[in-house]
Amino acid sequence: QVQLVESGGGSVQPGGSLRLSCAASGRIFRINDMAWYRQAPGKQRELVADITISGSTSYQEFVKGRFTISRDNAKNTVYLQLNSLKPEDTAVYYCYGDEELGHERRDYWGKGILVNVSS
C-alpha cells in the first residue's frame, strides 16, 4: 500500500505564500499522475493542479499565474507553491497520486492539510 503525507500548510495573510509538499511512501511501483485538490468549507472537493510523471502540468483557471506544481520523481514527492494567496484559497488541500498495476489503476489520497488565508 502507498501512503501520501502532506506538509507545509498553515495560516498566512492575503498576498502571502506557502509551499505544500506531499511525500509518497510504502510499496511504490511507479506513481504516474500526481495532483493537488482542495475543499473549502461547505464546498465540494475541486482539482487545483496536476502533473504527469514526465512533468507536464495543468492548472485550474483560478490559480493560474499564482500556484506552481512540481515533482521530484526520485523522492516520490509533489510540491505546490502557493503565491499571492487570497482568502478564497482557504481550504483543506489534498494530495493525489495514481499507479497502474497491470490492468488495475490504484488511486491514493493524502489526509489533507489546512491552508488558512486571513488578515
N, C-alpha and C positions, 0 to 999 in steps of 0.2 A: 504494500500500500504506500501511497505517496501522500505526504503532508505538506501543506503550504502555510507558512507563517509570515504574517505581515508585521512590519515595524515602521516607526518614523512618524506616526500620527501625532496629533496634539492640538493645542489651541494657538491661533495666530490672528493678528489683526488684519483687517482688509488691506490688500496690497502686499501682504507678506508672502513668504514662500515656505514650502515644506518639501521634503523628499521622502517618498514612501519606498520601502523595499519589501520584497517578498521572496523568501528562500524556500526552495523545494528540497525535501529530504525523503529518505526511505528507499524503497525498491524502485528506482527510476530506470526506465529503459531509455526513452527519449521523449522529452516534453516538446510537443510541436508548438501550437499556438499558445500564447500567454496573453492575458488581458487584465485590465482593471475595470471593475464595475463599482457603482456606488448606489446607496439607497438613503435618501433623505427621509426625515420623519414624515410619516403619512403618505409616502410615495412608493412607487414600485422601483425595484432594482433596475438600473439602466447601465448600459455599456458606456464607458468613458473613452477607452483607447485599447487597441490590441496590437500585437507584434508577432510576426511569424518567426519560425526558427532561423530563417535567413535574414531577418532584420527588417522586413517590410512592415510599415506601420500605417495605422489609420486612426483617425480621431473623430469624435463627435463634434459637431459644429460649435457647441457651447464651450469647448475647451481649446479649440484650435488657436495656436499662437500663444497659449498660456501654459499648457501642460506638455510634457515630453515623456514618452515612454521609451525605455531602452532595456536591454537584457544582456546578461553575461552567461552564455551557454556553458562555459566551463564551471561556473558556480551554480548553475541552475537557479539563477536569480533574475527577477524582473524588477525594474525601478519605475517610479513615476515622479517626475519633477513637477511640482505644482508652483507656478509663479502667478503674480497678480491675482491673488486669491480674493474671492468675493464672498459675501455672506451666503449667497445661494449655493456655494460649493460645499457648505456644511453638510456632512453625510458620513455614514459608515462606508468605508472603501474596502472592497473585497478583491482579492487576487484570484485569478482563474488560470488553470492550465489544463491541457489535454494530451493524451497519449493514444496512439493507435497500436494495439497489440494484435497483430493478425487482422481478423475481421472485426475486432471489437474496439470501440473507442471508449476511453475512460475519461470522465470529467472530474477535475479536482477543484475544490474551493478552499480558500482560507476562511478563518473565522471572522475576519473583518477588523478594521481599525478605524477609530473615530478621528475625523478632521473637523474641527470647530473653528469657524471664521467669524469673529465678532470683535467689536470695539469695546 
